[in-house]
Amino acid sequence: MPGVDLGQVAELLGVDYEATPALSPDMLVDRLRHALATSKRLTAQFPAVNLSDRLPNRDRTNLALANHIVEIAAGYVKVAAGADFDHGVSAAIPDAEVGRKALVARSDTVVAALVGESPLSPGDEVATFFGPSTLHAVLERCTWHVAQHVRQQAMLLERLGITPDRPLATGDFDGLPLPSGVWDG
């Protein structure tokens, strides 16, 4: 259920729900930076011939997934700078898909922006396509979204018979509200 506001669902059902992310903003930024670095490594492992392979049950290629991962983090940077977390930012589709070399540069630019000063504080309210939220919650959403896709990259490499180079470890997912499965289909 993309875009669901679990706090609103819990309120409707009359159950207690704590919508505050389990990890601090600093921890989430560290996890996001680590996941982006891992994605760069994994993306470099895909043979060029397999970059255009379609993902299971998706109209997306391995290279498009790598671009999407970076764009998710770039979306958080936009929101931290004052943009709304609207459908376009949430979809994280880059204006143009770039190759590995340009993608590394784009990822490095996003990582540098993650450590920069933000005009918003983690508790500040931001507009999202599913209602008001906090910047902290948007950061959590972007972090687990990236982590989930990096898990998928590792699995895709394994399907090609390639051992992923230092994939995300179990501890990298602690405190993130990830689905249990690497893939939903």
Disulfide bonds with the S-S distance in Angstrom:
none
